[in-house]
Amino acid sequence: LLYSLLPVGVFNDVIAPLLLVCSSLLLLCYLRIMGRSWSASAFGSIVGFWLGSSTLSAAGHYGKLGAALYFVASLVLIEQTIRSQGIRRICWAVLSGAAVGFMLLSQQDIGMFFGLVLAPYAVFRLVQTAGRRPLAWISLLGPVAVVGIILSMGTALTAYEKNISKASAVQQESEDKWDFITQWSFPPQEFAELLAPGFMGWKTGDPSGPYWGVNGQSKGWQETGQGFRNFRLDSVYFGVVPFLFALAAIWGAFTHWRGSSTAGVVFFWAVMALVCFVLACGKFTPVYKLFVQLPLYGDIRVPTKFLHNLVVIMGILSAHGLDAVLGHEKGRRQGYILAAVLGGGFLASALVLGLGRAVWEQKFSEWGEMAPVIVQRMLSGSWYAVISVGLLVVLLKTMSKLTSKTALVGFFLCLLPVFDSLYVTKNYFAAENVAALKKGNAVIN
């Protein structure tokens, strides 16, 4: 509808940010429904959609943003369904089914990946709230399944067959197909990239920070030099501070939240985060060999798509963690311990890289004149993580003196991922003057 109503230039400028705004507001609603404070909910919604997700459009991946929006909408509507009774429950369930259906229509592979999180979540919450009452289960799962199937089954299956199955069927041999669908797998040894911006470089071929990892590398490249050495166009980043808060949430579930429904929710999302990370590793873990045996999933390319799930989950976990740290003295002590560990690790990395710069440049000598740039990016990313943790500690120390100003401290905490987003996205987006294009040329005319 927007595409038909708006000039194409305006549409291209506004669609990605509009999807991100709507998604982050929906995540804010979900976190508020789950009892998180305004500060924590705002923090989580920024982390979930304005760090890793915000760079997707740099590679032209608009469909993924739409699927993520309907995933979060489904979370909100499922919670509303669980918390309602009678006819209201049925109405909310129908809307939940509509959100699931639109999620699958937006992009089939990403929608199915989100479905692997959404379905267990609905079952988990039913077990947690309804126990063994079968009518409660039917009143939620029945309308969701029926409406979702009616809305999406025909179109989604047709699109899946056209865009996914046929592409995969080109690979005749099973080994070729495995290489085809897992080429873009997240190397677990590149985990630091998720916490320190640009640690592995920004994107393939970027002169200011070339990606130097092996994500997207073609099979046999090291032996033959044929195909891609690597290929990555967008960032996979959610930041050291959100990760710290996610760990604080899990720690808090074992201590001051122990035995509560909040602890159960945190444990669920922690398990989902681990599952998504392992599956994102694709060919680098034997688990993916089992995963591709599932119907339909065996044809889907690019395991790193699970990182889109992971960044949203990190937003949810980090919101719980922020409340755990701000709301409990024990949580604050746990935050200091985690800050010491993570900050100390990146400080050690910065010192090793800085003091041994010549050695590291020699290590990357195969990259030629890009070797110093790569080492500098690793060094800058490490120092960025150290400074981020340092600012967090300052804010937590400030809070201990301003116990009546928790909301103000929470506001300043929210500025950390905001600055992260500005820092990361400036490496993927720049304003361009399109006046010359609008005047036309031989090709355009």
N, C-alpha and C positions, 0 to 999 in steps of 0.2 A: 504493500500500500504506500509506504513512504517512497519507495523507488519510483512509483508511478506519479506521485504528487510533486516530488521535489526535483529541481534541476539536478542532473547527474553529478555535477561538481559539488553541489551542496550535500547531496546524499553521501558521496564518498567521504566528505569531511566530517559528517556528523554521526554516521551509523555506528562506527566502532565505539566512540565515546558515549553515545546514547545507550548502547547495550551495556557498557561497563557501569554507567551511572545506575541504570535500572537494576543490574545484578547486585551491585554493592548495597543499594537500598533494600533489596529483598533479603540479602544476607544480614543486614542490620536488623530487619524485622524478625528473622529467624532467631538471631542471638538474643534479642529482647524477649521473645516468647520463651526461650529457654532459661530466662532469669538472669542474663548477664547485664551488667551495669551499662549505662550509656557510653562511658569511656571505653570499656572493653568491647562493646558491640561496634563502635566506630572504628576502633583499632583493627578488629578482625575483618570488618568489611573492606577496609583499605588494603590490608594484606592479601585478602582473598582475590581481589580483582584489579589492583592497581600496581602490582609488582610483576609477577610472572605472566599473568593473563594480559596485561596491557600491551605487551610487545607482540602478541600474536598477529595483530593486523599489519605489522611491519612485513610479515611474510605472506600477507593476503589471506589469512585464515579467519575470515569473518564468520563462517558457519560455526566454528567452535565456540565463539562468543555467544551466539544464539542458543546453542545447546546448553551451555553453562548457565545462562539466564533461566531457562526452564527447569534445569536441575534444582537451582536454589528455590525457584517458585514452588516446585514439588515438595521440597522440604518444609516450606512454610505451610502449604496446604495440608500436607499429611499431619503436621502438628495440630493444625486447626481441627482436622477431622477427629484425631484422637481425643482432643479436649472438648468435643461437642457431643450432644446426645440427640436422639430422635431424628426428625426430618433434617435438622441442621447438619447432623453428621453425614447423612446421605448427600446433601448438597455440597458440602466441603469435599467429600470423596469424589463426586463427579468432577468438580473443578481440579482435584488432584490428578484424576485420569486425563483430563484435557491437557494439563501441564506436561504429563509424561508423554502423551501423544505428540505434542508440539516439539518436545525435546528430541524425539526420534525423527521428526520431520526436518528439524533444523540441520542436523548432520548425523547420518545413520551410525557411523563408526563411533564417534564421540558420544552420541546418545546411548549406544549400547554399553560403552565403558562406564558412563555415569550410572547406567542402570545396574551395573554390578555393585555399586555403592548404595543406590537408592532402595533396591529390593531388600537387602539385608537390614537397612535402616528401618524400613516399615515393619519388618518382622520383629526386630529387636525392640522397637518402641511398643509394639503390641504385647510382646512378652512382658515388658517392664510395666505396662499400665493395665492391660486387660487380662493377663494371666491365661487361664484355660477357658475363657468364655468364648465359645465358637461364634456366637452371633456378632460379637464385637469385631472379630477377625473378618467375618464375611461382609459386614457393613462397610469396612474400609477397603479390603483387598478386592472385593467383587466389583464395585463401581470403577475403581481405578483400572483394573484389568480390562473390563468391558469397554469403557470409554476410550482408554488408550489404544486398544486394538482397533476399534471402529475408526478412530481418527487417523491412525498412522499406518495400519497394517498394509493396505494396498500400495499406497504411494511409497512408504518407506522400503518395502520389500523390492519394489520395482527399481527404486534408486539404488538400493544395495546391490541388486543384480547388475545394474548398468555400470555403477562407479567402482564397485569393490570386487565382486566375484569375477567379472570378466577380466579385470586387470590382473587378478591373481591367477586366473586360469591360463594366462599367457605363458606362465612358467610350467613347462611340461614335466620336468623331473622334480621329485619331492625335495631333493636337496637344493635345487635352484629356487623352488618356492620358499623354502625356509630362509634362504639368504635374501630373497626379495621382500618378504614381509618383516624381517627383523633387522634390515640394514640400519634403520634409525633406532637404535637401542641406547639407553643411557648408561655410559660406563660408570660403574660404582666408584671407581678410583677418582672420578671427577666430582665427588660430593662437595668439595670445598666451593665449587662454582655456585652451589645453591645458597651459600651463606655469605660469600665475599664477592661483590659485583665485579664482573669482568675478569675473575681470576683465571679463567680458561680462554680469555679473549672475548670479544663481543660477537663477531660473526665471521664466517669464512671469508678470507680475502680482505678484511677490513684493515686498512693501513695503520689505523690508530690502535688496533687491538685485534690481531688476527686470531680466530679460534684455532687452537693448536691441538685439540683432543682428537678422538677417533670416532665420535658420533657421526654416522652417515658414511663411514668408510666402506668402499666397495670390497667385496671378497677378493682376496689375492692381490690387493693393491701393493702390499709391501714386497711381494715377489715380482710382480709384473709392471707396476706403476700405471696400470690401466684403471680407468674409472675415477672415482672420487677418493682423494686422500682423506677428506672429511667434508661434510656439508651441513652447515647450520646457519639459519637466518635470524633466529630470535633467541631471547634470553630464557634461561631456566633458573630464575632467582626468586627466593622469598625472604632472604635476609637473616642475619645472625640474631637480631633482637626478637623477631617473631619465633624463630626456632628455640631460643632460650625460653620464651613464654610457653611454647608448646611443651617443652620438657618440664617446666614448672607445673603445668596443668596435670601431667601424668604423675609427677611426684606428689602433688597435692591430693590426687585421687587415692594414693596409698596412705596418706597421713590425715590431714584435717577434713577431707571430704569422704573418708573411708566409710563404706557401707551406705552412702546416700545415693539417690538417683543420679545426682550430678557426677559422682564417681563412675557410675555405670556408663553414662553418656561419654565421658572422657575416655574410658577404656575402649568403647566401641570405635570412636574416631581415631584413637591411637592405632588400633588394629587395622582399620581401613587405610591409614596413612602408610603403615608398613607394607600392606598388601599392594597398594598402588606403587610404592617405590620399587618393590621387588619385581612387579610386572613391568614397570617402566624400563628396568634393566634388560628386559628381553633376552637376547641371545647370550648375555653375560651371566645368566642364571638358569639352572636346569628346570626351574619351575615353569618357565615359559613353554617348554616342550609339552608339558601336560596341559597348559592353558589352551594351546592352539587345537587341542583335540575336542574342545567344546563346539557344538554346532554354531555355525555362522562366524564365530570368532577366529577361526583358523585362516580366514581370508583377509583379515584386516591388517593393513600395513602399519608400521611406525609405532612400536611399543612406547616411545617417549610421550605419546598422547596421554598416557596415564599421569604424566606430570601436571596436566591441566586439572585432573581430579585432585592431585596432591596439594596444589597451591590453595584451592578452596578449602580443603580439609585443614591445612595449616592455619588459615584464617580463623576457622572455628576453634581449633585447639589453642591458638595464641590468645583468643578472647577469653577463654576459660582460664588460661594461665595468668593473664593480666589481673583478673579478679582474684585469683589465688594469691598473687604477690601483693596486691594493694589491700586486700581485705583481711589478711591474716599475718600476724607477726612471724609465725613459723614460715609462712610462704615467702615473706621478705627475706628471711635468712637463707632459705633455699635459693632464692633469686641471686643473692650475693655469691653463693657457692657456685652456681651455674655460670655466673658472669666471670668468676675467677678462672674456671676451667676453660670456657670458650674463649674469653679474652686472652688468657695466658697462651692458649694454643696458637692463636693468630699472631700474638706478639712474638712468639718463638719463630713462627714462619717468617714474619717480617725481618727479624734479626738475622736469621739464616740466609735469607735472600739478599738482604742489604750488605752484610759483611762478606758474603761469598759471591757477589755479583759476577765477577769474572769467571768463576768456576761454572756458575749456572748459565752464563752466556755461551760458554764452550759446550755445555751439555745440549744446548739448543742450536748448535752450529749448523745443523742440517737445514735450518730455516733461513740461513744466509743473513741478510741485513735485517731481517725481522727478529732475530734472536734477542737483541737488546730491548726491543719493544715488548716482546713476550715477557721477559724477566721484569720489566718495569710494570707491566699490567698486573702480574702476580704480586709484586711488592705493593702497588697501590691498592689492590683489592684487600690484601692482608691488613694494611694500615687503616683502611676504611672500616673493616670489621672491628679492629681494636678501638678506634675512636667511637664507633657506634655503641659498643659495650660500655666504654668509659662514660658516655653521655647518659646511658641508662642508669649506671651506678650513681651518678650525680643526682639524677631525678629521684631515685629511690631514697638517697640520703636526704634530699630536700623534703621528701614526703614525711620522713620520720620526724622532722621538725615542724611540719605543717599538717598535723593530723586532721585538722578541720578543712583542709583544702585539697582533699583527695581528688575531686573532680578537676581542679586546676592542674594537678600533676598528671592526671589521665589525659588532659588535653595536650600537654606538652609531649607526653609519650606518643600520642597519635601523630605528632609532627615528624617523628622518626621515620615511619614508613612513607609518609608524604614526601620527605626529602629523598628517601631511597628511590621512589618512583620517578621524581624529577631527574635524579642523577642517572638512573638506568635508561629511561626513555629518550633522553637527549642524544644517546648514541644510536638510536634507531629512527628518530623522526626529526625532520627539519622543514621549515616553511620554504616553499619554492614559488617563484614568480612565474605564473602561467600565462602572463599577458601575451607573450609571443605565440603560444599555442592557440590562444583564442583568436588571434589575428589570422591564423591559418597559414598553411604552406601547401606545396604541390601535393604532398602525400595526403594530408588531412582533407584538403579540399576535394 
